[in-house]
């Protein structure tokens, strides 16, 4: 078994398309949503293990 970073660029286009079609619900992945101006808070929350995955958006 091997570990390491996922090849995001390989999978991202297909995943984004599936999210837009409603096939995948990102709410099942992201447990914290913040405006993009607060992106540093999202990284801090993940670092402190208060969030697993943070989504930042241009406007909430």
C-alpha positions as CSV (number, residue, x, y, z in Angstrom):
1,X,0.0,0.0,0.0
2,X,1.3,3.4,-0.9
3,X,0.3,6.9,0.4
4,X,0.9,10.4,-0.7
5,X,-0.8,13.4,-2.2
6,X,-3.6,12.7,-4.7
7,X,-3.1,13.7,-8.3
8,X,-5.7,16.5,-8.0
9,X,-5.2,17.9,-11.5
10,X,-6.0,14.5,-13.0
11,X,-9.3,14.1,-11.1
12,X,-10.5,17.7,-10.6
13,X,-12.2,18.4,-14.0
14,X,-14.3,15.2,-13.7
15,X,-15.2,15.8,-10.1
16,X,-16.3,19.4,-10.8
17,X,-18.4,18.3,-13.6
18,X,-20.1,15.7,-11.4
19,X,-20.7,18.3,-8.7
20,X,-22.3,20.6,-11.2
21,X,-24.6,17.8,-12.5
22,X,-25.6,17.1,-8.9
23,X,-24.1,13.6,-8.9
24,X,-21.8,14.5,-6.0
25,X,-22.8,16.6,-3.1
26,X,-19.8,18.6,-1.8
27,X,-21.5,19.0,1.5
28,X,-20.7,15.4,2.1
29,X,-17.0,16.3,1.9
30,X,-16.7,19.8,3.2
31,X,-17.5,20.4,6.9
32,X,-16.8,24.1,7.0
33,X,-17.8,26.8,4.5
34,X,-16.3,30.3,4.7
35,X,-16.1,33.4,2.5
36,X,-12.9,33.6,0.5
37,X,-11.8,36.6,2.6
38,X,-11.5,34.2,5.5
39,X,-9.5,31.5,3.8
40,X,-6.8,31.7,6.5
41,X,-9.4,30.8,9.1
42,X,-10.2,27.7,7.1
43,X,-6.6,26.6,7.1
44,X,-6.3,27.3,10.8
45,X,-9.5,25.3,11.5
46,X,-8.1,22.3,9.6
47,X,-4.7,22.6,11.3
48,X,-6.3,22.6,14.7
49,X,-8.5,19.6,13.7
50,X,-11.7,21.6,14.1
51,X,-12.5,21.0,10.4
52,X,-11.7,18.2,8.1
53,X,-12.1,20.0,4.8
54,X,-13.0,23.7,4.2
55,X,-14.7,25.2,1.2
56,X,-14.2,28.9,0.5
57,X,-16.6,30.7,-1.7
58,X,-16.7,34.2,-3.3
59,X,-20.0,35.0,-1.6
60,X,-22.0,33.1,0.9
